[in-house]
Amino acid sequence: MDHLHPARVVPTGTTTVPLPRRLVAVGITRRHDGRTITVRATQAGVTGTISTRTAEVRRG
């Protein structure tokens, strides 16, 4: 325990209020052979997409 993460001490017989939930997620995006592969994992599960390139972006 430290000053940034104090322990939650609750007296007996007291109702606690749930802490707000935080979204915890990780993800990657890869581009290979004209396709974009995106994968994201959260506490709820894993999602993924594969899409083809539909537009060219020109950088000057």
C-alpha positions as CSV (number, residue, x, y, z in Angstrom):
1,M,0.0,0.0,0.0
2,D,1.2,3.5,-0.8
3,H,-0.1,7.0,-0.8
4,L,-1.4,6.7,-4.4
5,H,-3.3,3.4,-3.6
6,P,-4.7,3.6,-0.1
7,A,-6.5,0.6,1.3
8,R,-10.3,0.8,1.3
9,V,-11.3,0.4,5.0
10,V,-15.1,0.0,5.4
11,P,-16.6,-0.2,8.9
12,T,-18.8,-3.2,9.6
13,G,-22.4,-2.8,8.7
14,T,-21.7,-0.1,6.1
15,T,-22.8,-0.3,2.5
16,T,-20.1,0.3,-0.1
17,V,-20.5,2.2,-3.3
18,P,-18.9,0.5,-6.3
19,L,-15.9,2.2,-7.8
20,P,-16.3,3.5,-11.4
21,R,-15.2,0.9,-14.0
22,R,-12.3,1.6,-16.2
23,L,-11.9,0.2,-19.7
24,V,-8.7,-1.8,-19.9
25,A,-7.8,-2.6,-23.5
26,V,-4.8,-3.5,-25.6
27,G,-4.7,-3.6,-29.4
28,I,-2.5,-3.8,-32.5
29,T,-2.9,-2.6,-36.1
30,R,-0.8,-4.2,-38.8
31,R,-0.7,-3.4,-42.5
32,H,0.4,-6.2,-44.8
33,D,0.0,-6.7,-48.6
34,G,-2.7,-4.0,-48.9
35,R,-4.7,-5.3,-45.9
36,T,-5.2,-3.8,-42.5
37,I,-5.5,-6.2,-39.6
38,T,-6.8,-4.8,-36.3
39,V,-7.1,-6.8,-33.0
40,R,-8.4,-5.4,-29.7
41,A,-8.7,-7.3,-26.4
42,T,-10.7,-6.0,-23.5
43,Q,-12.0,-7.6,-20.3
44,A,-15.2,-8.4,-22.3
45,G,-13.4,-10.4,-25.0
46,V,-11.4,-10.1,-28.2
47,T,-12.4,-8.5,-31.5
48,G,-10.6,-8.4,-34.8
49,T,-11.1,-7.0,-38.3
50,I,-9.3,-7.5,-41.6
51,S,-10.0,-4.9,-44.3
52,T,-8.5,-4.1,-47.7
53,R,-7.2,-0.8,-48.7
54,T,-9.9,1.3,-50.4
55,A,-8.3,4.7,-50.9
56,E,-4.8,5.9,-51.5
57,V,-3.4,8.6,-49.4
58,R,-0.8,10.9,-50.9
59,R,1.7,12.6,-48.8
60,G,3.4,15.6,-50.2
